[in-house]
Amino acid sequence: MKIVYFMTPAYGHVLPVLPIIRELTARGHEVICYATPQFKDYIGSCGCLYREYDEEFHRLKIDEITSDLYKLMETLISLNEQQYDNYVDLIRGESPDLLMYDSMLSFAKNIAYKLNIKSVCTAATIGFNLPVCMFSNIATSSVPLVLKNGAGMRRLIRLDKKFRKDRGLAKFKLIDLYMNTADRTIVMTPYKLQPMAWTFPKTVHFAGTTIKEQIEILHGGEYGDYDCYISMGSVFGKNVNKMKEFLESSEMREKKIIISTPETPEWMKALPNVRAEKWVYNVDLIPKCKLFINVGGVSSVYSAMYYGVRQISIPAQEEERYNAIIMKRHKAGIYLKRYDRDKLLKAVMSVDKLKPDLCRKIIREADGTKTAVSLIEGMSGDNTNE
């Protein structure tokens, strides 16, 4: 098959699908991936063809805008309208057998609809639908969002409805901005960890993670043993100074710590037990740590589960909060709603009560790469609704 794959240019969205495109290429399929330059080498190492997005994608800071659901909605509607016009004729000329796209890129879904091309959507997080949104933290956070930005949201929806009507596309669905569906939708979460998995249509498949193969592709760091690994994330990393009192506490001064943070303040450099890095190789570092403190990103949470490492999550975004809730529910980690020095110290002192091996078994039993490739190759037949 000839496959064109539109990727969301963010590490948490690209890295999980690398094992899938590598295996598809190894099986003789032609895979063309659209991304931004920081992912060019990753894509090339998988044997795929790299195509560069236009400037709009270069300016997209997906990790930052996801902390504000209204800003995310505004950005995605504008982006998807613009990119539909930019790429519909190009894809018509490419004549692919299959169009693949990340769950937030509804412009690709619209192109597949318009050109009558079979489509596969990949979701690097848990799956979202109306029941999941209604019975989760997302519902409660949506109330103040609507009260504050209701008029702006209605305006955006009207504009997108007009755009779709003018171009003869399918009707607007709000969920398509965050969790698309396609002829087949592949969610890279094990069925046992997916909230309300039974409420999704049969075209949505919970394949599991690709961490086993990511270890092969993303391996590249040598690390010693650490008591604690702290990954600040792009949003929380801007507030790194909040961690000062925590790291300088007597309890933490006794521990060997490594921190991944965008910026390293002078006070942190002065701590003899702390090593700060802008970039680390998670697949190499996490198994070397007794405790992983993160912001609840799905890649971080699942990687810690894969290795059976205890974790504490302090989310900055709604999706991260849901990941942390799932982690807590399965006794793999502790969820803190916000940063608080004393609560975090208390959590660090109580992590021995966690049972991370339970989730380790769930993660390792679900072979996401093998399942995803099988589902994609099945698209060449007539069984898309199985």
C-alpha positions as CSV (number, residue, x, y, z in Angstrom):
1,M,0.0,0.0,0.0
2,K,0.9,3.6,-0.5
3,I,0.3,5.4,2.8
4,V,0.3,9.1,3.6
5,Y,0.6,9.9,7.3
6,F,-0.2,13.3,8.8
7,M,1.5,13.6,12.2
8,T,0.9,16.1,15.0
9,P,4.4,17.6,15.4
10,A,4.9,16.9,19.2
11,Y,7.1,14.3,20.8
12,G,4.2,12.7,22.7
13,H,2.3,12.2,19.4
14,V,5.2,11.2,17.1
15,L,7.4,8.9,19.1
16,P,4.6,6.3,19.9
17,V,3.9,5.8,16.2
18,L,7.5,5.3,15.1
19,P,7.4,1.6,15.7
20,I,4.3,1.3,13.6
21,I,5.7,3.1,10.6
22,R,8.9,1.3,10.9
23,E,7.1,-2.1,10.7
24,L,4.9,-1.0,7.8
25,T,8.0,0.0,5.8
26,A,9.7,-3.2,6.7
27,R,6.8,-5.1,5.3
28,G,7.1,-3.3,1.9
29,H,4.6,-0.5,2.2
30,E,5.5,3.0,1.0
31,V,4.9,5.3,3.9
32,I,5.1,9.1,3.5
33,C,5.1,11.1,6.8
34,Y,4.3,14.8,7.1
35,A,6.0,16.4,10.2
36,T,8.4,19.2,11.2
37,P,12.2,19.2,11.0
38,Q,12.9,17.9,14.5
39,F,11.3,14.6,13.6
40,K,13.0,14.2,10.2
41,D,15.8,11.9,11.4
42,Y,13.4,9.8,13.5
43,I,11.2,9.2,10.4
44,G,14.1,8.6,8.1
45,S,15.6,6.0,10.6
46,C,12.3,4.1,10.2
47,G,12.8,3.8,6.4
48,C,9.9,6.2,5.7
49,L,9.8,9.3,3.4
50,Y,9.8,12.6,5.2
51,R,7.7,15.5,4.0
52,E,7.9,18.9,5.7
53,Y,4.8,20.8,6.8
54,D,4.4,24.4,6.0
55,E,5.2,27.3,8.3
56,E,1.9,27.1,10.2
57,F,2.9,23.8,11.7
58,H,6.4,25.1,12.6
59,R,4.8,27.7,14.8
60,L,2.5,25.3,16.5
61,K,3.3,24.7,20.1
62,I,0.9,21.9,20.9
63,D,2.3,21.1,24.3
64,E,1.6,24.7,25.5
65,I,-1.9,25.3,23.9
66,T,-3.3,22.1,25.3
67,S,-3.3,23.6,28.8
68,D,-6.1,25.9,27.6
69,L,-9.0,24.0,26.0
70,Y,-10.5,27.2,24.4
71,K,-7.1,28.2,22.9
72,L,-6.7,24.6,21.7
73,M,-10.2,24.7,20.1
74,E,-9.5,28.0,18.4
75,T,-6.0,26.8,17.2
76,L,-7.2,23.5,15.9
77,I,-10.2,24.9,14.0
78,S,-8.0,27.5,12.3
79,L,-5.2,25.0,11.6
80,N,-7.5,22.4,10.2
81,E,-9.4,24.8,7.9
82,Q,-6.1,26.2,6.5
83,Q,-4.4,22.8,6.1
84,Y,-7.4,21.3,4.3
85,D,-7.1,23.9,1.6
86,N,-3.3,23.5,1.5
87,Y,-3.2,19.7,1.2
88,V,-6.4,18.4,-0.5
89,D,-5.1,18.9,-4.1
90,L,-1.7,17.6,-3.1
91,I,-3.2,14.3,-1.7
92,R,-5.4,14.0,-4.8
93,G,-2.2,14.0,-6.8
94,E,-0.5,11.5,-4.5
95,S,-3.4,9.0,-4.9
96,P,-2.6,7.1,-1.7
97,D,-4.3,3.8,-0.9
98,L,-4.6,4.9,2.7
99,L,-4.6,8.2,4.6
100,M,-3.4,8.1,8.2
101,Y,-3.5,11.0,10.7
102,D,-3.2,11.9,14.3
103,S,-6.4,12.3,16.3
104,M,-6.3,16.1,16.4
105,L,-5.8,16.6,12.7
106,S,-9.4,16.7,11.4
107,F,-8.2,18.3,8.1
108,A,-6.9,14.9,7.1
109,K,-10.2,13.3,8.0
110,N,-11.9,15.9,5.8
111,I,-9.5,15.2,2.9
112,A,-10.1,11.4,3.2
113,Y,-13.9,12.1,3.2
114,K,-13.7,14.4,0.2
115,L,-11.5,12.2,-1.9
116,N,-13.1,8.9,-0.8
117,I,-9.8,7.5,0.5
118,K,-9.7,4.8,3.3
119,S,-8.5,6.3,6.5
120,V,-6.9,5.3,9.8
121,C,-6.7,7.6,12.8
122,T,-4.1,7.1,15.6
123,A,-4.5,8.3,19.1
124,A,-1.4,8.4,21.2
125,T,-3.5,9.0,24.4
126,I,-6.5,7.3,25.8
127,G,-9.7,7.4,23.7
128,F,-12.3,10.2,24.2
129,N,-16.0,10.1,23.3
130,L,-19.0,11.8,24.8
131,P,-19.5,9.3,27.7
132,V,-15.8,9.5,28.7
133,C,-15.9,13.3,28.6
134,M,-19.2,13.5,30.5
135,F,-18.1,11.3,33.3
136,S,-14.6,12.6,33.9
137,N,-12.7,15.6,35.1
138,I,-13.1,17.1,31.6
139,A,-16.9,17.6,32.3
140,T,-16.3,19.7,35.4
141,S,-13.6,21.8,33.8
142,S,-15.8,22.4,30.8
143,V,-18.4,24.3,32.8
144,P,-16.2,27.3,33.6
145,L,-14.7,27.1,30.2
146,V,-18.1,27.5,28.5
147,L,-19.2,30.3,30.9
148,K,-16.0,32.2,30.2
149,N,-15.7,31.6,26.4
150,G,-19.2,30.5,25.4
151,A,-19.7,33.3,22.8
152,G,-16.3,32.7,21.3
153,M,-16.9,29.0,21.1
154,R,-20.2,29.5,19.3
155,R,-18.5,31.8,16.9
156,L,-15.8,29.3,16.1
157,I,-18.4,26.5,15.5
158,R,-20.4,28.7,13.2
159,L,-17.3,29.5,11.1
160,D,-16.3,25.9,10.9
161,K,-19.8,24.8,9.9
162,K,-19.8,27.3,7.1
163,F,-16.3,26.2,6.0
164,R,-17.5,22.6,5.8
165,K,-20.7,23.4,4.0
166,D,-18.8,25.5,1.4
167,R,-16.5,22.6,0.7
168,G,-19.0,19.8,0.8
169,L,-17.6,18.1,3.9
170,A,-19.1,16.1,6.6
171,K,-21.0,18.0,9.4
172,F,-19.0,19.5,12.3
173,K,-18.5,17.4,15.4
174,L,-16.8,19.0,18.3
175,I,-15.2,15.7,19.4
176,D,-13.3,15.6,16.0
177,L,-11.1,18.4,17.2
178,Y,-9.6,16.2,20.0
179,M,-10.4,12.6,19.2
180,N,-11.1,11.8,15.6
181,T,-12.7,8.6,14.2
182,A,-11.9,7.1,10.9
183,D,-12.6,3.8,9.0
184,R,-10.4,2.4,11.7
185,T,-9.2,4.3,14.8
186,I,-6.3,2.9,16.7
187,V,-5.9,4.0,20.3
188,M,-2.5,3.3,21.8
189,T,-3.9,2.4,25.2
190,P,-4.6,-1.2,26.4
191,Y,-8.3,-2.0,26.6
192,K,-7.9,-2.7,30.4
193,L,-6.7,0.9,31.0
194,Q,-9.2,2.6,28.7
195,P,-12.1,4.2,30.6
196,M,-15.5,3.0,29.4
197,A,-14.0,1.1,26.5
198,W,-17.3,-0.6,25.8
199,T,-19.0,2.7,24.8
200,F,-16.9,3.1,21.7
201,P,-17.9,1.8,18.2
202,K,-16.4,-1.3,16.8
203,T,-14.2,0.7,14.5
204,V,-12.2,2.0,17.5
205,H,-9.5,-0.5,18.6
206,F,-7.5,-0.3,21.8
207,A,-4.2,-1.7,20.6
208,G,-1.9,-1.0,23.5
209,T,1.4,0.8,23.6
210,T,4.5,0.5,21.4
211,I,7.0,1.0,24.2
212,K,8.8,-2.3,23.6
213,E,9.8,-1.2,20.1
214,Q,10.4,2.4,21.2
215,I,13.2,1.1,23.4
216,E,14.9,-0.1,20.2
217,I,14.4,3.1,18.2
218,L,14.9,5.7,20.9
219,H,17.7,4.1,22.9
220,G,20.7,6.5,23.2
221,G,21.5,7.3,26.8
222,E,23.7,5.8,29.5
223,Y,22.6,6.5,33.1
224,G,23.5,5.4,36.6
225,D,21.0,4.6,39.2
226,Y,18.9,7.4,40.7
227,D,16.5,7.6,43.7
228,C,14.3,10.1,41.8
229,Y,13.7,11.3,38.3
230,I,11.7,14.5,37.8
231,S,10.4,15.4,34.4
232,M,9.0,19.0,34.4
233,G,7.4,19.1,31.0
234,S,7.2,22.3,28.8
235,V,4.4,23.9,30.8
236,F,5.4,23.1,34.4
237,G,9.1,23.6,33.4
238,K,8.5,27.3,33.1
239,N,7.7,27.3,36.8
240,V,10.7,25.3,37.9
241,N,11.5,27.7,40.7
242,K,8.5,26.3,42.6
243,M,10.5,23.2,43.2
244,K,13.2,25.0,45.1
245,E,11.9,24.4,48.7
246,F,11.1,20.8,47.8
247,L,14.6,20.0,46.4
248,E,16.3,21.8,49.3
249,S,14.4,19.9,52.0
250,S,16.4,17.6,54.2
251,E,14.4,14.6,52.9
252,M,15.4,15.2,49.2
253,R,19.0,16.3,49.9
254,E,19.7,12.7,50.9
255,K,18.5,11.4,47.5
256,K,20.3,11.2,44.1
257,I,18.1,13.1,41.7
258,I,18.0,13.8,38.0
259,I,15.7,16.5,36.5
260,S,14.7,17.1,32.9
261,T,13.8,20.8,32.7
262,P,13.9,23.4,29.9
263,E,15.8,25.8,32.1
264,T,18.2,25.2,35.0
265,P,18.3,28.0,37.6
266,E,21.6,28.8,39.4
267,W,20.2,27.5,42.8
268,M,19.6,24.1,41.2
269,K,23.1,23.9,39.8
270,A,24.5,24.4,43.3
271,L,22.8,21.3,44.7
272,P,25.4,18.5,44.7
273,N,22.9,15.7,44.6
274,V,20.9,17.0,41.6
275,R,21.8,16.6,37.9
276,A,19.7,18.8,35.5
277,E,19.4,18.0,31.8
278,K,17.3,19.7,29.0
279,W,16.8,16.3,27.3
280,V,17.0,12.7,28.5
281,Y,16.2,9.4,27.0
282,N,13.2,8.2,29.0
283,V,13.4,4.6,27.8
284,D,17.0,4.4,29.2
285,L,16.5,6.5,32.3
286,I,13.2,5.4,33.8
287,P,14.2,1.8,34.6
288,K,17.2,3.2,36.4
289,C,15.0,5.1,38.9
290,K,13.2,4.1,42.0
291,L,10.7,7.0,41.6
292,F,9.5,9.0,38.7
293,I,7.8,12.4,39.3
294,N,6.0,13.6,36.1
295,V,3.2,15.8,34.8
296,G,1.0,12.9,33.8
297,G,1.8,12.8,30.1
298,V,0.6,9.5,28.7
299,S,4.1,8.5,27.4
300,S,5.7,9.1,30.8
301,V,2.9,7.3,32.7
302,Y,2.9,4.3,30.4
303,S,6.7,4.0,30.3
304,A,6.8,4.0,34.1
305,M,4.1,1.3,34.1
306,Y,6.0,-0.7,31.5
307,Y,9.1,-0.8,33.8
308,G,7.1,-1.2,37.0
309,V,8.5,2.1,38.4
310,R,6.6,3.9,41.1
311,Q,5.4,7.4,40.1
312,I,3.9,10.7,41.3
313,S,2.0,12.8,38.8
314,I,1.3,16.6,39.1
315,P,-0.7,17.4,35.9
316,A,-0.8,20.7,34.2
317,Q,-3.5,19.9,31.6
318,E,-6.9,18.1,31.5
319,E,-5.7,15.1,29.6
320,E,-2.8,14.7,32.0
321,R,-5.2,14.8,34.9
322,Y,-7.2,11.9,33.4
323,N,-4.0,9.9,32.9
324,A,-3.1,10.5,36.5
325,I,-6.5,9.4,37.6
326,I,-6.1,6.1,35.7
327,M,-2.7,5.6,37.2
328,K,-4.0,6.2,40.7
329,R,-7.0,3.9,40.1
330,H,-4.6,1.0,39.2
331,K,-2.3,1.7,42.2
332,A,0.6,2.5,39.9
333,G,1.2,6.0,41.3
334,I,0.0,8.9,43.4
335,Y,-1.9,11.8,41.8
336,L,-1.5,15.3,43.2
337,K,-3.9,17.9,41.8
338,R,-1.4,20.7,42.2
339,Y,2.2,21.3,43.3
340,D,2.4,21.6,47.1
341,R,5.8,21.1,48.8
342,D,4.4,19.3,51.9
343,K,2.0,17.1,50.0
344,L,4.7,16.2,47.5
345,L,7.1,15.3,50.3
346,K,4.4,13.2,52.0
347,A,3.8,11.4,48.7
348,V,7.5,10.7,48.2
349,M,7.6,9.1,51.7
350,S,4.6,6.9,51.0
351,V,5.3,5.5,47.5
352,D,6.4,2.1,48.9
353,K,2.7,1.3,49.3
354,L,2.1,1.4,45.5
355,K,1.8,-1.8,43.4
356,P,3.2,-0.9,40.0
357,D,3.6,-4.5,38.9
358,L,-0.1,-4.8,38.4
359,C,0.0,-2.2,35.5
360,R,3.3,-3.6,34.3
361,K,1.5,-6.8,33.4
362,I,-1.3,-5.0,31.6
363,I,1.0,-2.8,29.6
364,R,3.2,-5.7,28.5
365,E,0.4,-8.0,27.6
366,A,-1.0,-5.6,24.9
367,D,1.3,-5.6,21.9
368,G,0.4,-2.2,20.3
369,T,2.8,-2.4,17.4
370,K,1.7,-5.8,16.2
371,T,-2.0,-5.1,16.7
372,A,-1.8,-1.7,15.0
373,V,0.1,-3.0,11.9
374,S,-2.4,-5.9,11.6
375,L,-5.3,-3.5,11.7
376,I,-3.7,-1.2,9.1
377,E,-2.9,-4.0,6.7
378,G,-6.4,-5.2,7.0
379,M,-7.6,-2.0,5.4
380,S,-6.6,-3.4,2.0
381,G,-9.5,-5.8,2.3
382,D,-13.2,-5.1,2.7
383,N,-13.4,-5.6,6.4
384,T,-13.1,-2.0,7.7
385,N,-16.2,-2.3,9.9
386,E,-15.1,-5.4,11.8
